[in-house]
Every structure is written in C-alpha cells, then in structure tokens.
Amino acid sequence: MSGLKGRLSTVVKSKISKQLDRAENPSETLDYAYERQVENLQNVKKGIVDIATAKKRLALQQQQLGEQGAKLDAQAREAMSAGREDLARAALERKQLTVQEAGSLDQQIAQLESEQEKLIESEKQLEAKTEQFRSKKEVIKAQYSAAEAQVQVSEAATGVGDSMADVGMATQRALDKTETMKARAQAVDELEAAGTFGDLTALGPGQDDVDRQLAELGAKSAVDDEFARLKAEIQSGDPQSALPAGDAGTADDAEAKPAADTGTANQSAD
C-alpha cells in the first residue's frame, strides 16, 4: 500500500510540475525574484534605521543619567557642607546607581553600533548583488524574448506552429470533403445511368432493371410488327383503313345520304 501511495504521489507531483512549467513565464519569474531582492534590501535599510533610532534613544537616556549623576553629586556636596552626612551618603548612592546604568547603556550602545555596522556592510553587498541581478535579469529577458520571437518565426515559416497547424488541418478537411462530394456525385451519375433510381413520380408498383428491359423489348417488337404490316400494305396497293369500326360506319352513312337526295329530286320532276 505504501508503494502505491508513493507512486501516486510521484505521478501527481510530476503532473503538477508539468502544468507549472507550462504556466511559468521566465520573464515574470525573473521580475518576481528581483522584486523579492529589492524587498530584502529595503528590510535591511529599515533595520539600519531602527538600530540607529534605538542607539539614539539610549544615548539620550545616557545623557539624562549623566545630568542626574551631576545633580546628585552637587546635592551630596551641599549636604556635606551642611553637616548632613546621611543625606550626602544617600545622594552618592543614587549617583552610583546612575553611573552603573550609564555604563550598562554604554555596552548596549556599543552592541547596537556593531550590529549597525554589520547591517550597513550587508546592505552594500546586497545592493551590489541586487544591481547585478537586475542587469543580468534584463539581459536574460531580452535573450528569452529574442529566442521566443525566433521560434515563432521559424514555426510560422516551417508550418509547424499551432496556427499553421490549424490552417493545414482545415485545408486538409476541405480537400477531403471536396473529394468525398466528387465521388458521391460520380456514384449518383452512375446509378442514375444504370436506372437504379427509376422514375420516382411513376404510379403503380415499381419496376426493377429486368422489368424495364422486358418492357423495352416488347415496345420494340410491337413497332417492328407495325412497320412490317404497313410496308406490306403499301407494296400490295390495297391499304387497309386504320380507322376504328365506328368511324367506318359513319363513312357509309355519308355515302348513302347523297343517293337519297338524288331520288327525291327525280320524284319532284315527275
């Protein structure tokens, strides 16, 4: 189970690292690092100011203790002159305390001065490093921008960039669709020429290819028979009327009517 967890952790970390690599911009990373160094430099300068402020405060306290010690010394002298040795002793004791406190402040001020000198030296070194990093940062950013532009130009020229790849894929899809439509049109023409579709507006049951061929043969045979009969009639000189029987009866009535009219005319003459 522990091996599975370790493997899963490795996979997750690798995936996250890959995504971070894609999202990371070297220019932004360099700018952020420079900003952090500038912040550190500002913190060092602020530390120097704080130490100088604390040292100044201790110096003021030391000055006050010195003034208080001088005052107590004067009071002790006055008490001694007045015959008040007890008061003189008390004043001298207080004076001794101020002297001790002043000595302690001297040590603290000396420590602060030492720390201030160290911070000032660190400030100089950090400021020099920050300036060097700033110059190097700008050079790296310029080189990265130039390399990025060169890659984009090269990809555009060779057609391996994302935009050119999209254009190439779109062109290939258009060609594939064109070829498919041409093949479909040719297939439809061939099927139509073969009579596969037939007459979609014709009524009645549909006919397949065999039915159509038989119908064509029957029509051709009927035309040949009619042509042979007509040719025989013309050659024999006795053509038969092609009119229907009803039409023939009408013609006989027309011939009989003039004869009847002739008979009526003869009776009137008698």
C-alpha positions in Angstrom: 0.0 0.0 0.0 2.9 2.3 0.8 4.4 1.7 -2.6 1.1 2.6 -4.3 0.9 5.8 -2.3 4.4 6.7 -3.2 3.8 6.1 -6.9 0.6 8.1 -6.8 2.4 11.0 -5.1 5.1 10.9 -7.7 2.6 10.9 -10.6 0.6 13.8 -9.0 3.8 15.8 -8.4 5.0 15.2 -12.0 1.7 16.3 -13.4 1.6 19.4 -11.2 5.2 20.2 -12.2 4.4 19.8 -15.9 1.5 22.2 -15.6 3.6 24.7 -13.7 6.3 24.5 -16.4 3.6 25.4 -19.0 2.3 28.3 -16.9 5.6 29.6 -15.8 6.9 32.7 -17.7 10.7 33.2 -17.3 10.3 37.0 -17.6 7.7 37.1 -14.9 9.7 34.8 -12.7 12.8 37.0 -13.0 10.8 40.1 -12.2 9.4 38.5 -9.2 12.8 37.4 -8.0 14.2 40.9 -8.5 11.2 42.3 -6.5 12.0 40.0 -3.6 15.6 41.1 -3.6 14.5 44.7 -3.6 12.2 44.0 -0.7 15.1 42.3 1.2 17.2 45.3 0.6 14.5 47.6 1.9 14.2 45.5 5.0 17.9 45.8 5.7 17.7 49.5 5.3 14.8 49.6 7.6 16.8 47.5 10.1 19.6 50.0 10.0 17.2 52.9 10.6 15.7 51.0 13.6 19.1 50.4 15.1 20.1 54.0 14.7 16.8 55.0 16.3 17.4 52.7 19.3 21.0 53.9 19.6 19.9 57.5 19.7 17.3 56.7 22.3 19.9 55.0 24.5 22.2 58.0 24.0 19.5 60.3 25.2 18.9 58.1 28.3 22.7 58.1 28.9 22.7 61.9 28.7 19.9 62.1 31.2 21.7 59.8 33.6 24.8 61.9 33.3 22.8 65.0 34.2 21.1 63.3 37.0 24.5 62.0 38.4 25.9 65.5 38.2 22.9 66.8 40.1 23.2 64.2 42.8 26.9 64.9 43.2 26.1 68.6 43.7 23.4 67.7 46.2 25.8 65.4 48.1 28.3 68.3 48.4 25.7 70.6 49.7 24.5 68.1 52.2 28.1 67.5 53.4 28.7 71.3 53.7 25.5 71.5 55.8 26.7 68.7 58.1 24.2 66.3 56.8 26.4 63.3 56.1 23.3 61.0 55.9 21.9 63.0 53.0 25.2 63.2 51.4 25.6 59.4 51.5 22.1 58.9 50.1 22.9 61.2 47.2 26.1 59.5 46.5 24.4 56.1 46.5 21.9 57.3 43.9 24.7 58.8 41.9 26.4 55.4 41.9 23.2 53.8 40.5 23.1 56.3 37.7 26.7 55.6 36.9 26.0 51.9 36.7 23.0 52.4 34.5 25.0 54.7 32.2 27.7 52.0 32.0 25.1 49.5 31.0 23.8 51.8 28.4 27.4 52.2 27.1 27.5 48.5 26.5 24.1 48.4 24.7 25.1 51.3 22.5 28.3 49.6 21.6 26.4 46.4 20.6 24.0 48.5 18.6 26.8 50.2 16.8 28.4 46.8 16.0 25.1 45.5 14.6 24.6 48.7 12.6 28.0 48.4 11.0 27.2 44.8 10.1 23.9 45.8 8.6 25.5 48.6 6.6 28.0 46.2 5.2 25.3 43.7 4.4 23.3 46.5 2.7 26.2 47.3 0.5 26.7 43.7 -0.5 23.0 43.1 -1.1 22.6 46.3 -3.0 25.5 45.3 -5.3 24.0 41.8 -5.8 20.6 43.3 -6.5 22.0 45.6 -9.1 24.0 42.8 -10.7 20.8 40.6 -10.8 18.8 43.5 -12.3 21.3 43.8 -15.1 21.5 40.1 -15.6 17.7 39.8 -15.5 17.3 42.3 -18.3 19.8 40.5 -20.4 18.1 37.2 -19.8 14.7 38.7 -20.6 16.0 40.2 -23.8 17.5 36.9 -24.8 14.3 35.0 -24.0 12.2 37.4 -26.0 14.5 37.1 -28.9 14.5 33.3 -28.7 10.7 33.2 -28.4 10.3 35.5 -31.4 12.8 33.4 -33.4 10.8 30.2 -32.5 7.6 31.8 -33.6 9.1 33.0 -36.9 10.6 29.6 -37.5 7.4 27.8 -36.7 5.4 30.1 -39.0 8.0 29.6 -41.8 8.1 25.8 -41.5 4.4 25.4 -40.8 4.8 23.6 -37.5 3.3 26.3 -35.3 -0.1 26.0 -33.8 -1.7 28.5 -36.1 -0.2 27.0 -39.2 -1.1 23.5 -38.0 -4.8 24.7 -37.6 -4.7 26.1 -41.1 -3.2 23.0 -42.5 -5.8 20.8 -40.8 -8.6 23.0 -42.1 -7.3 22.8 -45.6 -6.9 19.1 -45.4 -10.5 18.7 -44.2 -11.8 20.9 -47.0 -9.9 18.8 -49.6 -11.3 15.6 -48.0 -14.8 16.9 -48.2 -14.3 18.0 -51.8 -13.1 14.6 -52.8 -16.0 12.9 -50.9 -18.6 15.1 -52.7 -17.0 14.5 -56.1 -17.0 10.7 -55.5 -20.6 10.9 -54.4 -21.6 12.9 -57.5 -19.9 10.4 -59.7 -21.6 7.5 -57.9 -25.1 9.1 -58.3 -24.5 9.7 -62.0 -23.5 6.1 -62.5 -26.5 4.8 -60.6 -28.8 7.1 -62.5 -27.4 6.0 -65.8 -27.9 2.4 -64.8 -31.5 3.1 -64.0 -31.2 2.3 -60.3 -33.3 5.2 -59.2 -36.1 4.8 -61.8 -39.0 7.3 -62.2 -39.9 8.3 -58.7 -43.1 10.0 -59.9 -44.5 6.9 -61.7 -47.6 5.4 -60.2 -48.1 1.7 -59.5 -45.6 -0.9 -58.4 -42.0 -0.1 -59.1 -40.0 -1.9 -61.8 -36.6 -3.3 -61.5 -34.0 -3.4 -64.2 -35.3 -6.7 -65.6 -38.8 -5.3 -66.0 -37.6 -2.3 -67.7 -35.6 -4.3 -70.2 -38.5 -6.6 -71.0 -40.8 -3.6 -71.5 -38.3 -2.0 -73.9 -38.1 -5.3 -75.9 -41.9 -5.6 -76.1 -42.2 -2.0 -77.3 -39.6 -2.6 -79.9 -41.2 -5.8 -81.1 -44.6 -4.0 -81.5 -43.0 -1.2 -83.5 -41.3 -3.8 -85.8 -44.6 -5.6 -86.4 -46.5 -2.4 -87.2 -43.7 -1.3 -89.6 -43.8 -4.6 -91.4 -47.6 -4.6 -91.8 -47.6 -1.0 -93.1 -44.8 -1.8 -95.6 -46.8 -4.9 -96.9 -49.9 -2.8 -97.4 -48.1 -0.2 -99.4 -46.4 -2.8 -101.6 -49.7 -4.6 -102.3 -51.6 -1.4 -103.3 -54.6 -2.2 -101.0 -54.0 -0.4 -97.8 -56.4 -1.2 -95.1 -58.0 1.6 -93.1 -56.6 2.1 -89.8 -59.7 3.8 -88.6 -61.9 2.1 -86.0 -65.2 0.3 -86.8 -67.3 3.2 -85.6 -65.5 5.6 -88.0 -66.2 3.2 -91.0 -70.0 3.2 -90.3 -70.1 6.9 -90.3 -68.4 7.0 -93.7 -71.2 4.6 -95.2 -73.9 6.8 -93.9 -72.3 9.8 -95.6 -72.3 7.9 -99.0 -75.9 6.9 -98.6 -77.2 10.4 -97.9 -76.3 11.8 -101.4 -78.1 8.9 -103.1 -81.3 9.6 -101.1 -81.2 13.2 -102.0 -81.0 12.3 -105.8 -84.1 10.1 -105.6 -86.2 12.9 -104.0 -85.2 15.2 -106.8 -86.4 12.8 -109.5 -89.8 12.4 -107.9 -90.3 16.2 -107.8 -89.6 16.4 -111.6 -92.3 13.8 -112.4 
